Amino acid sequence: MARISRPWYDSEKQCYRAYVRGRRVDLLKGEESDANAKLAEKQLKHVLKGSKNDQAAGTLRVADSQVAPAARFGRASGVLPPASP
């Protein structure tokens, strides 16, 4: 069973953080206080909720995640530049 994400205070960085989907996320910078802890909890709820622009994992295609070589190098022909020695 997965653990529930909770904000915690990092005294070295002087900010509230939480682990979200295995990554450490900065929620709120500031000193450690009850008011800031409540704000960090609100920010965590906002992060966990996501945004309207997030797409479901099944809706992405391979072509959506890759940049075409011609666009990457600014060439219309699609020919890659010669390799450097």
Secondary structure as GFF3:
##gff-version 3
##sequence-region A 1 85
A	DSSP	beta_strand	8	10	.	.	.	ID=ss1
A	DSSP	beta_strand	15	20	.	.	.	ID=ss2
A	DSSP	beta_strand	23	29	.	.	.	ID=ss3
A	DSSP	alpha_helix	34	49	.	.	.	ID=ss4
A	DSSP	three_ten_helix	57	59	.	.	.	ID=ss5
A	DSSP	alpha_helix	62	65	.	.	.	ID=ss6
A	DSSP	alpha_helix	69	73	.	.	.	ID=ss7
###
